[in-house]
Amino acid sequence: DAPSVFSDAYNSYRLDTHAWTLRSDDGVYQNIPAHVPGDILTDLQMASIINDPFYDNNFLDERHVWMGDKKIFSNGTSCYNSYSDENGTLFFLKEEYRIPHLERRTRTWIYQTSFFLQNHKVKPASFHDIDDEHSSILRQTIRKIKEASQVQHLLVIEGIKMGASVAINGFTIGNVTNQFLRRIFPLPQSILNLEHENFLAVSFDPEIDTHGRFMACSGGWDWAPYSMAAEASCSSRRVLSFGIFKPIYIVQINKVVIVHVIPKVRFVGNPLIHPLLGGKFQLDVHVHLQVAKDNSHFLRSSSYCGEVVLRTPIMKDQIKTLQDCNIGNSSSSDIFLECVITWRMDILSTDVELWWPHGSGDQKLYTIAVMYRDICQRSSSKWIKRHIGFRSIALVTHKEDHNIPNEGTGTHGMYFRINGRALWVRGANVVPMSQLEGRLTDKGHVALVRSAIAANMNMLRVWGGGMIMPQSFYNACDRLGVMLYHDLMFVEEQYHAAEETNDVEDEIRFIIRTLLPHPSIILWNSCNECSRSQNITGDIYS
């Protein structure tokens, strides 16, 4: 899977290309060669400690290796998914979801590697100069910043499955409990060794609670083998493998870093008419910047130094300074402050080539690029590129006459109009290609999309009990014209329903911000087979 905006934009030190080892904390297993990205069952198989988990019943017969001593849950469940009605009465999810007699994992597994942070390993990016009148004027008027550049290292973890704690040189810097979230950990100078070897350990402790925020089908589904193991915090939430299944790396930043580039395309006009005449596309580009709170004064005192540059094939380069960064439009944490710079452009539908689904036309993609630069320090990020497509989407459920409303659901039927043309949708449901992430490949996901095209499909549904697919999958759908009906990663079965927590809100924001540029995604669904509870105030799926 391709790294995110961080390693796209800044010189990064890839840790997933290092040599990793795996061990159990009880000393039974030591110095097992490990792979990142990957998962523990795949690593144990490659080390010949277990057999192929999916041959016969090996994943059941040999489970004591990765689970540890057998320990059966007592009766009942401590799962969290519950709701209160207006009288304060507590309702748990359906009784049918409770699974008796599962076992809990007792063995902790630790992934380890080491790295050096010498100057030649992680270098700040070079300055990208752009000849424009705006920057020339600024350079003549701003005072020179004399203070030394405050360099900061960040550890970026794109994806860990199941609960894990992360430690650098013996200091725990935080826990990861959500498979669907990228985690960013600042690395204080006090715990780093800039001249000698540093040690990173990721410990998968079964007592760390994930609140169900991992792939729901991990421990089995009606199409996948059922394990006998459950998460320690929930005796009915099945589990199987776990690991660091996405890239992990260190980046070096100077005060400000871009964390999201979100281009949003919306058609303004009548989406029911083909061809699209008289309408326009509204292109919004949101650039989310992040600064450490102890450097937040930089947004005010040195706002003329920081610039964000937007490059599109549609118009000349656009530049905004940190003075244009709106703190009120974004979120912050105990460590970071975020702000957002936004551009809005109106583009006539006749001035661009449209993106069409497979079988209806070509899949024209446009590239936009964003860069942050500090003209006082003469440093900058690399260009961050995103590919977009221009298309209109209408899900029609009303009879098409002069009384059809712009919004709302009717009962006349249900079909899509893309770029005004009515489509016959043909497709399939997509589940993870394996329960073991170590077996997943970009090549396999591209082949999956090509197979859909070969079967004359034009839509796939990303199932909510699975995973956010790798970027190679979405890029293939964009290029080949496969529309996506995309679930968020919530299901009620096995207690993976949504809860009203900051973690779930962050998850949804991150998924949408990451995937929004893809023109292939035409529909979002909040949950797989979740029932809306009419008698419960403020039902989350409403």
N, C-alpha and C positions, 0 to 999 in steps of 0.2 A: 504494500500500500504506500502511496506517495505521502511524504511528510506534509505537514500543514503549512500555514502561512509563515510560521517561525523560521523553519529551515529553508523555505523558499526565499525569504527576505534577508536573512542574516547568515553569516558564516557560522556553520554549526559543526559540532563535534559529535559524530554519530557513534553512539554507544552500542547500538544493536549490531554493528559490524564487528564488535570485539569478541574475544573468546570469553564465554560464560561457563560457569559451573553450577551444578545443582547439588544440594545436600539436604538431608532431613535433620531437624534440630535434635532428635534423640540419638544421633550418631550411627544409626543403622546403615544409612547410605551416605557416602562421601564422594566428592570430586567427580560427579557424573557430568560428562560433557553436555552442555545445554545449548539451546538455540533461541535466539530472540531476533525477530518475532517467532512465537511458537506456543506450545502448551506442554504440560508436564507428562501426559500420557504418551505423546509422540516422542518426547525426549527419553522416557523410560524404555520405550520400544526400541528406539535407535541405539540405546546402550545395551540392548539384549537383557534387560532386567525383567521385562514382561514380554509376552507375545503380542501379536497383533490384537488390539482390544476388540475389534469387530469380527474376529474369526471365532466361530462357535460362540461360546459364552465366556470368553476370556475376560471381558470387561466386568463380569460378575465374579468369576472364579478367582481372579487375581486382584480383587479390589483391596485386599488387606495391605498390598504394597504401598499404594498412595494414600490409603485412608488411615492406616495404623490399626491399633487394637480395636476389635469389634465392640461397639457400644450402641445399644438400642435406645431409642427415645422412649421416655415414659409416655403414658397416655396424655392426650391433649396437644395443643399447639400454642406457640407463642408468636404466631405470625402477626404482622402489624396491620395488614389491610383491613380496615374497619371504618365504619361511618357512624355518625350520631344524627338522630332525627331532631326535630325542633324541640322535643321534650327532653333531650339529653340521653335518650336510650341508645345504647351501643349496639350496632349490628355488625357482625363479622360477615365476611364473604361466604358464599354458599357452602353448606355442610358437605356437599359432594366433593369439594376440593380438598378435604382433609384426607391424608393418606397415612394409615397406621403402619407401625412396625418397620419404619425405615431406620437406617443406621446413621450415626453422625461421625464425621471425620475427626480424628484426634491428632493426626500427625501434621506438624508444621514443616513446610518446605521453603528453602531459601535459595534464590537465584543470586549469584555473585559475579562481579567483574571488577576490574580496576582500570584507572585511566590517569593520564598526565594532563595538566592544564598549563603547559609551557606556552610561551608567547607564539610559537610557530604552529600550535595546534588550533587555537581559536583566535582568529584575527578579526578586528573590526573591518567592516566593508569599506571600500574606497569611496571617494566622493564622486558623485555623478553630477557633472556640470551641465546645465541647460542654458543656452543663450536666450534669455528672455528679458524684456525691459523691466519687468516687476522685480526680478532678483537683482538686476544691476543697480536699481535705485536703492534697494534695501542694503546692499553691500556698502554703498556710499554713506548711508545715514546711520546705520546701527553701530554701537560701540563694540569693541572687541571684548570678548569674554576672556578674562585672564585666569579664572579658576581652572584647575585641572579637571580633565574629563573624569566623570564618575562612572567607571565601568562596572557592570553588574553581570553575574552569571545566573542563568536560569536553567533548571532541569525541566525538560518538557517530556511528558509521558503521554503519547497519543492514545494508548489503550491498554488497560490491565483488566483481565477478567477475574472476578471474585475478589474478596477483601485482601488487601496487602498493606504492609507498612514499608516505608522507604527510609533508608538510613545512608548517610554519607559519613565515612570515617567514624562509624560508631554512634553518630548523632541522628536520632530519628527526626526527619523533617516533615513527616505527615503520613496520612493514610490515604489509600485509593479504594473507594467503595462503589464506584459506578463505572460499568464497562463502557457506557455510551458518552462519557465526558473526557475531554482532554484535561490533564492536570498540569499546572505550572507551579514549580517550587523555586522560590528565590534561594540562592546558595550564598549564605553570608560568608564574608571573607574569613571569619573566625573559625569556620569548620573546614575550609578548603586549604589544601597544601599546593601552592602555586609553583613550587620547585621540585616536589617529590611526588610519589605515587599516591593516588586517592583510591578509596575503596567504596563501591556501591553495593548495597544489599537490599533485595526486595523479598520480604518474608510473607508467605501466604499462611497466615494464622487462621485456623478455622473459627476462632472466636470473634473475628472481626465481622460485624454485621453489615450486609450490603443492602438491606431493606428490599431485596428482590431486584436490584438494578443490575441484572446480568441477563444473558440470553436465556429466555424462559425454557427453550427446548433443550438446554444443556444436558439435563438428566433424563431426557426422553419425552416423546410426544406420541400421538397415534401413528405417526410415520417414522418414528426414531426409537431406538432401543431404550428401555427404561432402566435406570440405575437403581441400586438399593440404598443410595446415600442421599442425605438431605443437609441443607445448610444448618449450622448449629443454632441459629436464631429462629428457625422455622422448621418444625418437624415434617412439614408437608411440601417443602420447596426442594425439589430434586436437584442434585448437582452431579457433575462428573469431572471433567477436566478443568484446568485453570492455568493461567500463565500470562506473560507479557506478550500480547498478540499483535501489537502495533509498534511502530518505531519509538525509540527513546533516545534523546540526544540533549546536548548542552549547547546553549547559544549565549553569546556575549553581546550585551546591549549597552547603549550609552543614553541613559535617562529615559528615552521614549521608545516604545516599540509598537508596531502595528500588530494587532491580534486578530482582526477580522477585516476582510474586504468583501462587501456584500452588494453586488449589483442586482437590482430588482427591476424587472421589465413588466410593465402593465399596459394593456391596450385600452385606450380611451376612445370609445365610439360604439357602433353597433356590431357586436361579435357574431351576429346571426346572418350577415350578408357576405356572400362570396362573389367576386373578390372583395377584399377589404378596401373600400373607397371612402374617402372623406374622414377617416379616422387617423389617430396618431398613437405612437407609443411613448409612454412616459418612462424614461430610464432614470432611476435613482441609484446613486452609488454611495453607500455608507462605509466609511473607513473608521474603524474603532481603534483608538490609540490607548495605550496603557502606560502609566508612569508610576513608579514606586511612590508611596505617600510621603516618604521623607524627601523626595525630590519634587513634590507637587508645586513648590514655589517656581519651578522652571516654567510651568504653563503660563505664569503671569509675568515674571521678571524678564524672561528671555523669549517671549512668545514670537518676536520678530525673527528669531534665529531658526525656528522650526518650521518647515514647509512640507506639505503633502502635495505631490504632483500626480495628476490624473492624465493618462494618455489613452485616447481612443482613436479608431480609424474614422470616426464620424466628424471630429472637430479638432482644432489645435489643442495643445497641452493646456490644461487648467491647473492653477496653483492656488492653494489656500494656506494660510499660516495657522499657528496654534491659537491665535486670537479667535479663529472661526470655530474652534473645537467646543462643542456643547456638552458640558458635564451633565446637564439635566436629562439628557436623552439616553444615558447608559447607566450601568451598575458599577458598584465598587465593592471592594472587600477590605478586610482588615489591613492588607498589605498594599494593594494596588488601588489606584484611582483611574477610572476610564472616562474618556470623552469621545465624541463622535463628530467627524467632519462629513458633510453631506453635499453632494451635487445633484441637481435635477436638470434633466435635458428632455425637451420635447422633440420627437423625430417623426416626421410624416411616414405613414405606412408605405407610401409609394417610393420613399427614398432608401429603403433597405430591402434586402432579399429575405424572404421569410423562411423560418424553420418549419419543416413539414414532417409528420409521422411517416414511417415506412409505407411505401405504396401510394403515397399521395403527392410526393414532390421531393425536392432536395433538402438536405439538412445543413443549411448555411449557418456557420458559427462566426461570431466576431470576437476579437480579443481586446480586452481592456487591461491596462497595466497601471499600478499604483506604486509610488516610491515615497519614502520619508527621507528628508535630508536636513542636516543642521548646517546652515551656511556660515555660522560663526566658527564651529569646530571643523568645518569642511569634511564632514563624514556623512554617509548615507547608507540606507539599506539597498539591497538589490531590488530590481523590479519584481513586483508580485503580479502575476498574470491570472486572469479569470476569463473563461470562454462563455459567451452568452448567445442566446438565439431569440429572435423576435417572432412571437406567435401569439395569437389570441385564443382564449379557452372559454368555452361556454358549455355547461352541463344543463341540458334543456329538459325540463319536466312539465312544461306548460304547452298547450296548443299554440302553435306559432301563428298568431294573428295580431292585429293592431292593438289588442288589449294585453299583450304579454308583458308582465312586470319585469323590472331589471333584477330584482332579487326575490328570494322565496322559493318554496317547493310546491309544485303542482302534482297532479295525479294523472296527467295525460300519457306519460311514458317516461323514458329516460335514455338520452343519447348525448354524445359529445358533438360539438361543432368546433373544429380547430381551423383557425383562419377563415371562419365563416362556412366551412364545408362540413356537412354532416358525415360522420364516420361510422362504419361498422367495426366495432372493437372486437378484436380476436386475441386471446392471450391465455395466460396461465398464472398460477400462484408460485412465488419463488420463496423457498426456504433455504437456510444455510446449506452449503454444499457438503459440510461435514460438521459433526459436533466437536471435532478436534481442530482447533484453529491452526495447528502446525501443519495440517495437510492442505490448507487453502493456498491458492496461487492466483496471481493476476491473470496468467495465461488461461487458467480454468474459468475465471469469471468472464473473460472476453469470449471464450468459446461458448459459454452458456448463452450470452446475448446473440452470438452468431447462429446458434442452434434455433433460437426463437425466430430469427429472421428466416432461416431455412424452412421452418414450419409455417411460414406466412403469417406469423403473429405480428401485432403492432402495439401490444400493451403487456406489461408484466406488473404484478402486484407484489411489493415487498412486504412480507408478512410480519405482523407485530410481535410474534413470539420468537423471532429470530434475532438478527443483528443488523446494524447499519452496514451496508455492503461496502467493500473497498472502492476507492475512487476509480479504479480501472473499470468497474462495472458501470458506474454512472457515466464515465467518459465514453464507454462503448455505446451506451444507450443514446447519448447525445449524437454521436457520429453516425449511428446506424438508423436512428429514427424510431426507437422503441419507447413508447410512452410509459410512464410509471405512475401507478396508483400506490402511494407510499403510506404505510402505517407508521405511527409512532410506536415505540417499543413497549407497549402495555398489553397485558392479557390478565384476565381474572384467574384463570386456572393456575394452580401452583403458587398463587399469591404474588403475582407480578403486576398487580393493578397500580394505577397512579395514586400517589398521595400528595396532599397539599403541603409540600415542603420546598425549601429553597433549593435543595439538590435536584428535585424533579423540575422545578422551574428553570434552573441553570441548564439541565439536560435538554429540555425542549428548545430553549434559546440557542444552544450550541448546535444542535442538529439542524435547525432551520437555517441558521446563519451559514453553516458549512455547506449545505446542499442547495440553498436557494438559487444560486446561479445556473443550475442545470436546467435547460429548457425541456428536457425529457420528463421532468416531474410536473404533472398537470393536476394532481389531486392529493391532498393530505387527509388522512383518517386518524382519529385520535386514539383508537384502540381496536384490538382484535376481539370481536364477539363479546364486547362489554355491554351490559344492559344498563340503560339509564334508569336510575331509581327515582320514580315520580314522587315518592313520599319523603324524600330526603332533601332538605333545604341545601341549595348550593351544590348540587351534584357536579362533580369535577368534570365529567364529560360534556356537560352543557356549556 
